[in-house]
Structures are given as C-alpha cells and as structure tokens.
Amino acid sequence: MLISTLGLLTHFRPSSAPWVALGESALNLLLIMIWILLPIYALPNGVESGPVEVPYTVREVLVNGGLAGSFFLVGFYQAQRGILARFPWLGGRRAKSPRTR
C-alpha cells in the first residue's frame, strides 16, 4: 500500500520523485543491513542449543549486497542530483532541458 501511494505521489507530483527515491534508497540499505546483521546478532542465543549456522552463505550476501548496493548507489546519486538541481547555491547545477541541448 505504501509503495503504491508513493508511486501515485511521484506520478501526480513529479517534483517529489527525488525525495521519494532518496527515502527508498535509504530504506533499501537499512533492509540489507538488517537481513545480514539480525542472524549474526542471534548467534549467541543459539550457542546453548548446539551447533550454530548462519542462514545464508557468503555468496548470497555478496550477490544480494552487490545487486542491491549498486541499485542503492545509482538511485541515491540520481536523487541527490535531482534535489541539488533545485538548489544551485548548494553546489548543484541546473539541468538543461532537452530542447536547449
């Protein structure tokens, strides 16, 4: 429901798209960190019951982290560029319209 609402918001108010993308990128990074860290934090509690395993392999972490991390970086920097384009005094450059190029 939240994702649909944010999609509609960016459709009807395109000026909010960079802010939504920035929030989505931050949420994506938070979810990746939780996915990796929660099983590691639970390890001390599982030691008492016998052998302990982490529920993912190094390969899964690298593939998922690499894919999601690259999308995070692309989304973050595109959103940052869109936000800074509105505030040139913060170091952003105004984006040229396609007709003036």
C-alpha positions in Angstrom: 0.0 0.0 0.0 2.8 2.4 0.9 4.7 1.7 -2.3 1.6 2.3 -4.4 0.9 5.5 -2.6 4.5 6.7 -3.2 4.2 5.7 -6.9 1.0 7.8 -7.2 2.6 10.7 -5.4 5.5 10.7 -7.9 3.1 10.4 -10.8 0.9 13.3 -9.8 3.7 15.4 -8.3 6.9 14.7 -10.3 8.8 17.2 -8.2 8.6 14.8 -5.2 10.3 12.0 -7.1 13.9 12.7 -6.0 12.8 12.8 -2.3 10.9 9.5 -2.7 13.9 7.9 -4.4 16.2 9.1 -1.7 13.9 7.6 1.0 13.6 4.4 -0.9 17.3 4.1 -1.3 17.8 4.6 2.5 15.1 2.0 3.3 16.8 -0.5 0.9 20.1 0.0 2.6 18.5 -0.5 6.1 16.8 -3.7 5.0 20.0 -5.1 3.6 21.8 -4.3 6.9 19.0 -5.9 8.9 19.0 -9.0 6.7 22.7 -9.5 7.3 23.0 -8.5 10.9 20.0 -10.0 12.6 21.1 -13.6 12.2 24.6 -12.6 13.4 23.1 -10.9 16.5 21.1 -14.0 17.2 24.1 -16.3 17.2 25.0 -16.0 21.0 21.5 -17.2 21.9 21.7 -20.2 19.6 25.0 -21.5 21.0 23.4 -23.0 24.0 21.2 -25.3 21.9 24.1 -26.9 19.9 25.9 -26.1 16.6 25.0 -22.8 15.1 24.8 -21.9 11.4 24.2 -18.6 9.7 21.1 -19.0 7.4 22.9 -17.6 4.4 26.2 -18.2 2.5 28.9 -15.7 1.7 27.9 -16.0 -2.0 24.3 -15.0 -1.2 25.5 -12.0 0.8 27.8 -10.9 -2.0 25.3 -11.3 -4.8 22.4 -9.7 -2.9 24.6 -6.9 -1.4 26.2 -6.2 -4.8 22.9 -6.0 -6.7 21.0 -4.1 -4.1 24.0 -1.9 -3.2 24.5 -0.9 -6.9 20.9 0.0 -7.2 21.1 1.9 -4.0 24.1 3.9 -5.2 22.5 4.7 -8.6 19.2 5.7 -7.1 20.9 7.7 -4.3 23.1 9.7 -6.6 20.3 10.3 -9.2 18.0 11.6 -6.4 20.8 13.7 -5.0 21.4 15.3 -8.4 17.7 16.0 -8.8 17.5 17.6 -5.4 20.6 19.7 -5.8 19.5 20.9 -9.2 16.7 22.8 -7.5 19.1 24.5 -5.1 22.1 25.8 -7.2 23.5 27.7 -4.2 24.2 24.2 -2.6 26.5 23.3 -5.5 24.0 21.7 -7.8 23.8 22.5 -11.5 20.6 23.3 -13.3 19.6 20.5 -15.6 19.3 21.7 -19.2 16.0 21.0 -20.9 16.2 18.6 -23.9 15.3 21.4 -26.3 18.3 23.6 -25.4 20.9 20.9 -25.8 
